[in-house]
Amino acid sequence: MKNLIKKIIREEIGEDDFQWIKDIEIDTNLTPSQIVNRYDSFPSVVVGPMIHSAFGDIFYEGGKYILKADSWCDFKDLFKDTDSDYGYMGKYLAEKVLCGDDDYWEPYDSHDLVYDWFDQVWSMVARDKELYTYVVEWIGDNLIGDEMRFEGEETTLTKENVLEWSADSDVLGQEIDELDVFEDLKLNLAWAYGSAYNVAARDEIYNSAIGAIMDIFGKGKWESSIIKNRHNGNEKTVNLLNFDVTSLVNNVLVESIEDCWGGCRKHWSAGSFDTNEQTEEEAFEDWCGECLDYPFADYGDFIDFLANHLDENNELLNPRYDEHPDDSKIYPYFIEDAYSRF
């Protein structure tokens, strides 16, 4: 094992740079943090199994670090815990769209979304020939003969009224908007619009959240994996999100470990140890005990460690999103929802 570690570190650092290490013995019980401190290297073949053992969501497979997540919800703590104002998304919105705990959650109150029924709602009905025809036929089948107040008089809705008004979608829309006989129809279409608006708004938030995650981890893919319980050794097959995070793990862990040792070294006073008992490096590592197994002693999962790392560097995710989706994104959801309303 000693020769293996020496060989791997030599290969990663380079033969010329490693000449000095040939005459020293390497402690096989070194932690990844100690390897970084002593050899300024992070050989994955050596530390990979250690990292897999320490972080429950990191697997060392084929020379790569693979992050395996149960769902997108696992990434919610990477988002900044702040109000989602001015088109920037915080943890609250990320959790709402990534975790799916509330299937009926809507970003906006549907009742407040329609301020111009004719322009917002009816325009969507009129632009879809099939839906427009469906509405006209529904009126003919369900409202003919119903009482209404028209041009200041009490009367009933006739087939002739419907045929005349429906010849021009603008005319029919204006009558539906103004006449009480169409009150329920108007309300149902407004609800369809509000629902569609909220679905489109959720899409905007979701896509922004997923995009921010992918900027760090890559696209990832769902794969069937056999997971062994670290406590009892039992295995089970589960479907997990897989990400190749080899570069991310190497870069972030080494940076964090180096920062830990560097912070301690600023306060370290050489010479205050018994040279007969320890080398200076051993004494330094004992003195700076919090770095010996950092960050693995403090975090059970890589995502938890990364969330803290981003927080310390003021880099928690706070992506922009479109607060108000445009009609092209609302329209398909509105058409689908409208048919279900009546």
Contacts in CASP RR format, 6 or more apart in sequence:
PFRMAT RR
TARGET T0000
AUTHOR 0000-0000-0000
METHOD contacts of the structure
MODEL  1
MKNLIKKIIREEIGEDDFQWIKDIEIDTNLTPSQIVNRYDSFPSVVVGPM
IHSAFGDIFYEGGKYILKADSWCDFKDLFKDTDSDYGYMGKYLAEKVLCG
DDDYWEPYDSHDLVYDWFDQVWSMVARDKELYTYVVEWIGDNLIGDEMRF
EGEETTLTKENVLEWSADSDVLGQEIDELDVFEDLKLNLAWAYGSAYNVA
ARDEIYNSAIGAIMDIFGKGKWESSIIKNRHNGNEKTVNLLNFDVTSLVN
NVLVESIEDCWGGCRKHWSAGSFDTNEQTEEEAFEDWCGECLDYPFADYG
DFIDFLANHLDENNELLNPRYDEHPDDSKIYPYFIEDAYSRF
1 28 0 8 1.000
2 25 0 8 1.000
2 26 0 8 1.000
2 28 0 8 1.000
4 46 0 8 1.000
5 26 0 8 1.000
5 28 0 8 1.000
5 43 0 8 1.000
5 46 0 8 1.000
6 21 0 8 1.000
6 22 0 8 1.000
6 26 0 8 1.000
8 43 0 8 1.000
8 45 0 8 1.000
8 46 0 8 1.000
9 18 0 8 1.000
9 21 0 8 1.000
9 26 0 8 1.000
9 35 0 8 1.000
9 39 0 8 1.000
9 41 0 8 1.000
9 43 0 8 1.000
9 46 0 8 1.000
10 18 0 8 1.000
10 21 0 8 1.000
11 43 0 8 1.000
12 41 0 8 1.000
12 42 0 8 1.000
12 43 0 8 1.000
13 39 0 8 1.000
13 40 0 8 1.000
13 41 0 8 1.000
21 39 0 8 1.000
27 34 0 8 1.000
30 38 0 8 1.000
31 50 0 8 1.000
31 292 0 8 1.000
31 293 0 8 1.000
31 296 0 8 1.000
32 42 0 8 1.000
32 47 0 8 1.000
32 48 0 8 1.000
32 50 0 8 1.000
32 51 0 8 1.000
32 253 0 8 1.000
32 257 0 8 1.000
32 296 0 8 1.000
33 257 0 8 1.000
33 260 0 8 1.000
33 261 0 8 1.000
33 291 0 8 1.000
33 292 0 8 1.000
33 293 0 8 1.000
33 294 0 8 1.000
33 296 0 8 1.000
34 285 0 8 1.000
34 292 0 8 1.000
35 41 0 8 1.000
35 42 0 8 1.000
35 43 0 8 1.000
35 46 0 8 1.000
35 47 0 8 1.000
36 42 0 8 1.000
36 254 0 8 1.000
36 257 0 8 1.000
36 258 0 8 1.000
36 261 0 8 1.000
37 257 0 8 1.000
37 261 0 8 1.000
37 281 0 8 1.000
37 285 0 8 1.000
37 291 0 8 1.000
38 281 0 8 1.000
42 250 0 8 1.000
42 253 0 8 1.000
42 254 0 8 1.000
44 60 0 8 1.000
44 63 0 8 1.000
44 65 0 8 1.000
44 246 0 8 1.000
44 250 0 8 1.000
45 63 0 8 1.000
48 60 0 8 1.000
48 63 0 8 1.000
48 65 0 8 1.000
49 60 0 8 1.000
50 296 0 8 1.000
51 58 0 8 1.000
51 60 0 8 1.000
51 65 0 8 1.000
51 249 0 8 1.000
51 253 0 8 1.000
51 296 0 8 1.000
52 58 0 8 1.000
52 59 0 8 1.000
52 60 0 8 1.000
54 296 0 8 1.000
54 300 0 8 1.000
55 296 0 8 1.000
55 299 0 8 1.000
55 300 0 8 1.000
55 301 0 8 1.000
55 302 0 8 1.000
55 305 0 8 1.000
56 230 0 8 1.000
56 300 0 8 1.000
56 301 0 8 1.000
56 302 0 8 1.000
57 67 0 8 1.000
57 68 0 8 1.000
57 69 0 8 1.000
57 74 0 8 1.000
57 301 0 8 1.000
57 302 0 8 1.000
57 303 0 8 1.000
58 65 0 8 1.000
58 66 0 8 1.000
58 67 0 8 1.000
58 68 0 8 1.000
58 245 0 8 1.000
58 249 0 8 1.000
58 301 0 8 1.000
58 302 0 8 1.000
59 65 0 8 1.000
59 66 0 8 1.000
59 67 0 8 1.000
59 68 0 8 1.000
60 66 0 8 1.000
63 246 0 8 1.000
64 244 0 8 1.000
64 246 0 8 1.000
65 244 0 8 1.000
65 245 0 8 1.000
65 246 0 8 1.000
65 248 0 8 1.000
65 249 0 8 1.000
65 250 0 8 1.000
66 242 0 8 1.000
66 243 0 8 1.000
66 244 0 8 1.000
66 245 0 8 1.000
67 217 0 8 1.000
67 242 0 8 1.000
67 243 0 8 1.000
67 245 0 8 1.000
67 302 0 8 1.000
67 303 0 8 1.000
68 225 0 8 1.000
68 227 0 8 1.000
68 240 0 8 1.000
68 241 0 8 1.000
68 242 0 8 1.000
68 243 0 8 1.000
69 75 0 8 1.000
69 240 0 8 1.000
69 241 0 8 1.000
69 243 0 8 1.000
69 303 0 8 1.000
70 238 0 8 1.000
70 240 0 8 1.000
70 241 0 8 1.000
71 98 0 8 1.000
71 99 0 8 1.000
71 241 0 8 1.000
72 98 0 8 1.000
72 99 0 8 1.000
72 209 0 8 1.000
72 210 0 8 1.000
72 213 0 8 1.000
72 241 0 8 1.000
73 95 0 8 1.000
73 98 0 8 1.000
73 99 0 8 1.000
73 100 0 8 1.000
74 241 0 8 1.000
74 303 0 8 1.000
75 94 0 8 1.000
75 98 0 8 1.000
75 213 0 8 1.000
75 217 0 8 1.000
75 303 0 8 1.000
76 91 0 8 1.000
76 94 0 8 1.000
76 95 0 8 1.000
76 98 0 8 1.000
76 99 0 8 1.000
77 91 0 8 1.000
77 303 0 8 1.000
77 304 0 8 1.000
77 307 0 8 1.000
78 212 0 8 1.000
78 213 0 8 1.000
78 216 0 8 1.000
78 303 0 8 1.000
78 306 0 8 1.000
78 307 0 8 1.000
78 310 0 8 1.000
78 316 0 8 1.000
78 317 0 8 1.000
79 89 0 8 1.000
79 90 0 8 1.000
79 91 0 8 1.000
79 94 0 8 1.000
79 95 0 8 1.000
79 209 0 8 1.000
79 212 0 8 1.000
79 316 0 8 1.000
79 317 0 8 1.000
79 318 0 8 1.000
80 90 0 8 1.000
80 91 0 8 1.000
80 316 0 8 1.000
80 317 0 8 1.000
80 318 0 8 1.000
81 90 0 8 1.000
81 91 0 8 1.000
81 92 0 8 1.000
81 316 0 8 1.000
82 88 0 8 1.000
82 90 0 8 1.000
82 91 0 8 1.000
82 318 0 8 1.000
83 90 0 8 1.000
83 92 0 8 1.000
84 90 0 8 1.000
84 92 0 8 1.000
84 93 0 8 1.000
87 320 0 8 1.000
87 321 0 8 1.000
87 322 0 8 1.000
87 323 0 8 1.000
88 318 0 8 1.000
88 319 0 8 1.000
88 320 0 8 1.000
88 321 0 8 1.000
89 205 0 8 1.000
89 208 0 8 1.000
89 209 0 8 1.000
89 212 0 8 1.000
89 317 0 8 1.000
89 318 0 8 1.000
89 319 0 8 1.000
89 320 0 8 1.000
89 321 0 8 1.000
90 317 0 8 1.000
90 318 0 8 1.000
93 107 0 8 1.000
93 205 0 8 1.000
93 209 0 8 1.000
93 321 0 8 1.000
94 205 0 8 1.000
94 209 0 8 1.000
94 317 0 8 1.000
95 101 0 8 1.000
96 102 0 8 1.000
96 105 0 8 1.000
96 107 0 8 1.000
96 205 0 8 1.000
97 202 0 8 1.000
97 205 0 8 1.000
97 206 0 8 1.000
97 209 0 8 1.000
98 206 0 8 1.000
98 209 0 8 1.000
98 210 0 8 1.000
105 202 0 8 1.000
106 195 0 8 1.000
106 198 0 8 1.000
106 201 0 8 1.000
106 202 0 8 1.000
107 198 0 8 1.000
107 201 0 8 1.000
107 202 0 8 1.000
107 205 0 8 1.000
108 194 0 8 1.000
108 197 0 8 1.000
108 198 0 8 1.000
108 201 0 8 1.000
110 191 0 8 1.000
110 194 0 8 1.000
110 195 0 8 1.000
110 197 0 8 1.000
110 198 0 8 1.000
113 120 0 8 1.000
113 193 0 8 1.000
113 194 0 8 1.000
113 197 0 8 1.000
113 198 0 8 1.000
114 120 0 8 1.000
114 121 0 8 1.000
114 190 0 8 1.000
114 193 0 8 1.000
114 194 0 8 1.000
117 177 0 8 1.000
117 186 0 8 1.000
117 189 0 8 1.000
117 190 0 8 1.000
118 173 0 8 1.000
118 174 0 8 1.000
118 177 0 8 1.000
120 193 0 8 1.000
121 189 0 8 1.000
121 190 0 8 1.000
121 192 0 8 1.000
121 193 0 8 1.000
122 169 0 8 1.000
122 173 0 8 1.000
122 176 0 8 1.000
122 177 0 8 1.000
122 189 0 8 1.000
124 193 0 8 1.000
124 327 0 8 1.000
124 330 0 8 1.000
124 331 0 8 1.000
124 334 0 8 1.000
124 335 0 8 1.000
125 131 0 8 1.000
125 132 0 8 1.000
125 135 0 8 1.000
125 169 0 8 1.000
125 173 0 8 1.000
125 189 0 8 1.000
125 338 0 8 1.000
126 132 0 8 1.000
126 169 0 8 1.000
126 170 0 8 1.000
126 173 0 8 1.000
127 331 0 8 1.000
128 335 0 8 1.000
131 335 0 8 1.000
131 338 0 8 1.000
131 339 0 8 1.000
132 169 0 8 1.000
134 339 0 8 1.000
135 185 0 8 1.000
136 162 0 8 1.000
136 166 0 8 1.000
136 172 0 8 1.000
138 185 0 8 1.000
138 342 0 8 1.000
139 157 0 8 1.000
139 162 0 8 1.000
139 166 0 8 1.000
139 182 0 8 1.000
139 185 0 8 1.000
140 159 0 8 1.000
140 162 0 8 1.000
142 342 0 8 1.000
143 157 0 8 1.000
143 181 0 8 1.000
143 182 0 8 1.000
143 185 0 8 1.000
144 157 0 8 1.000
144 158 0 8 1.000
144 159 0 8 1.000
144 162 0 8 1.000
145 156 0 8 1.000
145 157 0 8 1.000
145 158 0 8 1.000
146 156 0 8 1.000
146 157 0 8 1.000
146 181 0 8 1.000
147 154 0 8 1.000
147 155 0 8 1.000
147 156 0 8 1.000
147 157 0 8 1.000
147 181 0 8 1.000
148 154 0 8 1.000
148 155 0 8 1.000
148 156 0 8 1.000
148 157 0 8 1.000
148 179 0 8 1.000
148 180 0 8 1.000
148 181 0 8 1.000
149 155 0 8 1.000
149 179 0 8 1.000
149 180 0 8 1.000
150 161 0 8 1.000
150 179 0 8 1.000
157 181 0 8 1.000
164 171 0 8 1.000
165 171 0 8 1.000
165 172 0 8 1.000
165 173 0 8 1.000
165 175 0 8 1.000
166 172 0 8 1.000
175 182 0 8 1.000
176 182 0 8 1.000
176 185 0 8 1.000
176 186 0 8 1.000
177 186 0 8 1.000
184 342 0 8 1.000
185 342 0 8 1.000
188 338 0 8 1.000
188 341 0 8 1.000
188 342 0 8 1.000
189 338 0 8 1.000
189 341 0 8 1.000
191 341 0 8 1.000
192 334 0 8 1.000
192 337 0 8 1.000
192 338 0 8 1.000
192 340 0 8 1.000
192 341 0 8 1.000
193 330 0 8 1.000
193 334 0 8 1.000
195 333 0 8 1.000
195 337 0 8 1.000
196 330 0 8 1.000
196 331 0 8 1.000
196 333 0 8 1.000
196 334 0 8 1.000
196 336 0 8 1.000
196 337 0 8 1.000
197 325 0 8 1.000
197 330 0 8 1.000
199 333 0 8 1.000
200 325 0 8 1.000
200 329 0 8 1.000
200 330 0 8 1.000
200 333 0 8 1.000
201 323 0 8 1.000
201 324 0 8 1.000
201 325 0 8 1.000
203 325 0 8 1.000
203 329 0 8 1.000
204 321 0 8 1.000
204 322 0 8 1.000
204 323 0 8 1.000
204 325 0 8 1.000
204 329 0 8 1.000
205 321 0 8 1.000
207 321 0 8 1.000
208 319 0 8 1.000
208 320 0 8 1.000
208 321 0 8 1.000
208 322 0 8 1.000
209 317 0 8 1.000
209 319 0 8 1.000
209 321 0 8 1.000
211 319 0 8 1.000
212 317 0 8 1.000
212 319 0 8 1.000
213 317 0 8 1.000
214 220 0 8 1.000
216 248 0 8 1.000
217 243 0 8 1.000
217 245 0 8 1.000
217 248 0 8 1.000
218 243 0 8 1.000
218 244 0 8 1.000
220 241 0 8 1.000
220 242 0 8 1.000
220 243 0 8 1.000
220 244 0 8 1.000
221 241 0 8 1.000
221 242 0 8 1.000
222 239 0 8 1.000
222 240 0 8 1.000
222 241 0 8 1.000
222 242 0 8 1.000
223 239 0 8 1.000
223 240 0 8 1.000
223 242 0 8 1.000
224 237 0 8 1.000
224 238 0 8 1.000
224 239 0 8 1.000
224 240 0 8 1.000
225 237 0 8 1.000
225 238 0 8 1.000
225 239 0 8 1.000
225 240 0 8 1.000
225 242 0 8 1.000
226 235 0 8 1.000
226 236 0 8 1.000
226 237 0 8 1.000
227 235 0 8 1.000
227 236 0 8 1.000
227 237 0 8 1.000
227 238 0 8 1.000
227 240 0 8 1.000
228 234 0 8 1.000
228 235 0 8 1.000
229 235 0 8 1.000
229 236 0 8 1.000
245 302 0 8 1.000
249 302 0 8 1.000
252 306 0 8 1.000
252 309 0 8 1.000
253 295 0 8 1.000
256 294 0 8 1.000
256 295 0 8 1.000
256 305 0 8 1.000
256 309 0 8 1.000
257 291 0 8 1.000
257 294 0 8 1.000
257 295 0 8 1.000
260 288 0 8 1.000
260 290 0 8 1.000
260 291 0 8 1.000
260 294 0 8 1.000
260 295 0 8 1.000
261 288 0 8 1.000
261 291 0 8 1.000
264 284 0 8 1.000
264 287 0 8 1.000
264 288 0 8 1.000
264 290 0 8 1.000
264 291 0 8 1.000
265 284 0 8 1.000
265 288 0 8 1.000
268 284 0 8 1.000
268 287 0 8 1.000
268 288 0 8 1.000
270 280 0 8 1.000
270 284 0 8 1.000
271 280 0 8 1.000
272 283 0 8 1.000
273 280 0 8 1.000
273 283 0 8 1.000
273 287 0 8 1.000
278 286 0 8 1.000
285 291 0 8 1.000
285 292 0 8 1.000
295 305 0 8 1.000
298 305 0 8 1.000
299 305 0 8 1.000
299 308 0 8 1.000
307 316 0 8 1.000
310 316 0 8 1.000
310 317 0 8 1.000
END
